[in-house]
Amino acid sequence: MPMTPRTVLDLKCFVPARDLSLSRRFYLELGFTENWGNDEVCEFELGAFRFLLQNFYVKQHAENFMLQLMVENADEWWERIETLGLAETYHLYMVKPPTLQPWGLRVLYLTDPTGVLWHIADRPA
């Protein structure tokens, strides 16, 4: 039986963007750092975690794409989102404050300008 590869150097998802420049501005304002980019794809980073934002849009795909970001304090993220007025600036259709969910996490729901849904979550004390 062949051996299963065990060394993984990186794992990133490709997040769709209907308007790449608008989405870039959104993620920078949210607090991510752009490491590199061109007109087709760019890499965003927060701490040790990264994703690729791509100039690609299919409505059904984008509106069913979800990411979970585990943080120490979802309330701090909510405060940043509210203070910056991200919902109004980017016309986001879902922006909900952290709420305890039945599965035990407090989740802040936030869509990006393309419709990608982020679950920004923490564990209650």
Helices and strands as residue ranges (DSSP letters): E 14-17, H 20-30, E 33-37, E 41-46, E 49-55, H 59-62, E 66-70, H 74-84, H 86-90, E 95-100, E 106-111, E 117-122
